[in-house]
Each structure stands twice: as C-alpha cells, then as structure tokens.
Amino acid sequence: MAGLFGVLDVAQRGLAVTQQGIRVSGHNIANVGTPGYSRQRQILETTPPVADPSGNLGTGVEQRSIERITDDFIQSQLLDQGSRAASTDAQARALSLVEQVLNEQQGEGVATALSRLYDAFSDLASTPAPGAPAEREAVRSSAEALIQTLHGLDAQLRDLQAANNDRVKGLLPEINSIAARIVDLNVAIADLETQAPANDLRDERDRLVRELATRIDVRTFEQTNGSLVVTVPSGIPLVEGSRLRELDSTSDPGNPFGPNIVRIEHVESGYRIDLTDEIGSGELGGLLRARDTLIPSAIRSLDSLAYNLARQVNAVHSAGTGLDGSVGDFFAALPGVEDAARDLALDAGIAANTDRIAAGLTTAPGDNRNALALAALRDTPAALYLPGDPPGPATGPGRTLLEHAGAIVAEVGQQARTLGQAGDQQARVLADLENRRDAVSGVSLDEEMAQLIQLEAAFQANARVMNSVSRMLEDLMSVL
C-alpha cells in the first residue's frame, strides 16, 4: 500500500509541476508584446529519495523557482549605447538649428552683408561726385545692416542656448520621477524576494533604468537583497536601495552667458554637489554639451568675426580724415572678442554724420586713398583675434574676414554631418543589441507552442499514472 501511495505522490508532483509549467508558458505568451519583458522558465529539481531495502527510491520532481532569461552584458551595453545615442541626438538637434541660423538664407547672411559693406567702400572710392553724399550714406547703411545681421544671429544663437537651458531644467523632474519609481520597485522586490524571484518587477525596473539612461548616463549594481544602486559615473548615487537622491538646478552667477544658465546639483540632506561637468551622455549630457560648448562656439566665432571687423576697419579708418577734418574710428571700440557680435555698433560720430567717414588721407578734394584701403580689406588676409587674445597678439589663422565667415558656416556644417554619422552608427548598434536581447530574452511563440505540447503530453502521462495507481488501489481494496 505504501508503495502505491508513494507512486501516487510522484504523479501528483508531476501534475503540479506540469500545471506550473503551463502557467509559465501562458505568461510568456501573454507578454509577447510587452516592452522589456524577459522570457521566463521553470527551474526543476528532483525531490529527495526515500530509503528502501531495494535501494533509494525517487520521489518525483518539484519546481525550485521561475527565472527570467537575461544577459547582463547585453543589458549593460544597451544602457551605455542608449545613453550615447540620446546624447548624440540632443547635440545633433541643437547643431542643426545652429546651422539653420548661420546658413545664408535668400542672400541675407553675414557674408553677404559683409560683402555689401566692402562694395560700399569700393563705390565710395570710385565715385567722382564731390563729397559723395549718396555713397557715404550707402557705406553707413551697409555697415548698419551688417551690424543688425550680427546682432540678429547672436540673438538667435543665444535664444537656442536659452532653449537648451530650459530643456536641461525641464529634464530634471523627469529624471527624479523615474528614479523615484526605481526606488519603489527596489522596496517591492526586496520584500517579495524573501520568498521567490520577482521577475516581472525586475523587468519593469530594468525598463525604467534603460529609460533613465536615455536621460542621464548611469551605472548600476545590485545589492544582496535584490535592490539596485544607480549612480552617475563618478559613483555619486541617485538611487540606493530605498533611498532617493534628487537632482536640482541652480543659477550659475559666474557663467559668461548670464546667471540664467543653470548648474546641475546632487541634493542630499541639505548638501549640494555640482555634477554639471560629470554628466557626459544621455539627453542631459547632450543638452549640456550643446548649451555649454557647441552653441557658445558658434557665438564666439561670430564674436571673433565682429571684433576683427571692427579692429581692421578702425585701424585703416583712423589713419584717414573725414570731409570735416575729423579723425577717429568707424566702429565703436570693443574691449575684447567676447560679446563683440552683440555689442558691435557704429562710432557715434559716424552714425550722426557721414561726412566723418574717412575716405581720404587728407581733406583734399578727390582724395580716395583711405576708401581704397578700406575696400582692399576684402582681399587682405590677417591673423585673427580669438577669445582671450586681446590685449595680446592674435593667435587665429591668417585669412580674410569673408573666408572667416565662410569657415564659421562650414565648421558648423561639418560638425552637424559628423554628429549625424555618429547618430546613424549608434542607431545601428542599438538595433543590433535589441536583436541580440530579443534572441536571448524575447518570447518565441513557436518555442512556447512546442513547450506547451510537451507539457500537455507530460500532464497526460502523469494523469495516466494516477489512473493506473487508482485502479490498482481499487483492485487491492476489493480483495481486502
């Protein structure tokens, strides 16, 4: 009797395990389209045998656990590449807008405006009209148009910088919200895994970590209780088990582009740590690089153009005299390269009276030597002053200002193409990693259907064992 009941127990365990297996396969099939879901499988083991005079007898099977199928290396690569791709995308978007601002549109760019000023100097030098009032007015109008063009470009670039700064501030609540949800999952996972693996919660946590990595570059490691620690690359934690450390923004009074530009700070117990320079990727890292490097580079390039224009024209202009014998600069003096495009203006005397434009070296009628020298600046290369150069010597390349204007646009275009190519490459890498993850962790309906057929057969076989034992027990009971 005991032997038959033992066989019955074996069959019952087999039925229970098979039912659990069908449930696992059904769960996999139900989540075939769930983002971030990892395929699950039973982990089975034989139950301890029982001693018998004829030898140890098996007692069947039991389910040890249900595990999810993942590859930690692929997961870490997805985090890293997703963060890099988001950074590149943010930079590419910003640089595309910079390129749109700087590109010549319908012949109204800075190079066109500069060329018109040189043309006006040339017309002033070649006119036979006494005093040349029309040509002098054309010089002033062309200069004012160039100034307005530089002011407009500078303002548009600063607006782009401000928009990126606003997005930086707006991204922080998103980061904090995702991190808070990870903390909640840490608590739930640590509680549930005192009994069994919390597979579905782990999938959701992994999905959130990947989402977080697209905002800011992070590193992760798991604690013994199943909780996850999420840090920035320097090791400062955003999430540590059940504890959340939020990111906050604060104005940067020392920023050369104004106090509205913000720093990113890590906040804990009233202490604040500046993380701005540590954030290298993710959308936040890309926005910071666009705000602090790419857009300022374009602004300072325009500043360099404006400063060198004023310096070159003033050097020639101050060597000549106006119709009224006046001597002085054509443009208002600039203290340095920084903010020159924003601050460039005509000399107040020139703005008020075009007779002060120094077309000659003397006041003698027909003296056009200085106007010729001003027009010749179009084709005269000179070493360019860069930010930080004055009062020292110029350290930039030797080129004309028209060449410099063209180089500014060309450099931005090349940067945009480079970022575009990098983005395409990263998209291909991400797609490959997603395919590899799906191959390991994704649900295959064909495989699950095959598994169901196998489980169904096992269920039927265990049921037949139970039926056979039941009949044998009935026969035995009828004899007794």
PyMOL commands that set and color helices and strands:
alter all, ss='L'
color gray80, all
select helices_A, chain A and resi 2-30+72-102+110-126+133-192+199-215+276-278+282-317+340-343+348-352+354-356+369-379+401-441+445-479
alter helices_A, ss='H'
color red, helices_A
select strands_A, chain A and resi 40-46+61-68+219-222+228-231+237-240+243-244+246-251+262-268+271-274+382-383+398-399
alter strands_A, ss='S'
color yellow, strands_A
deselect
rebuild
show_as cartoon
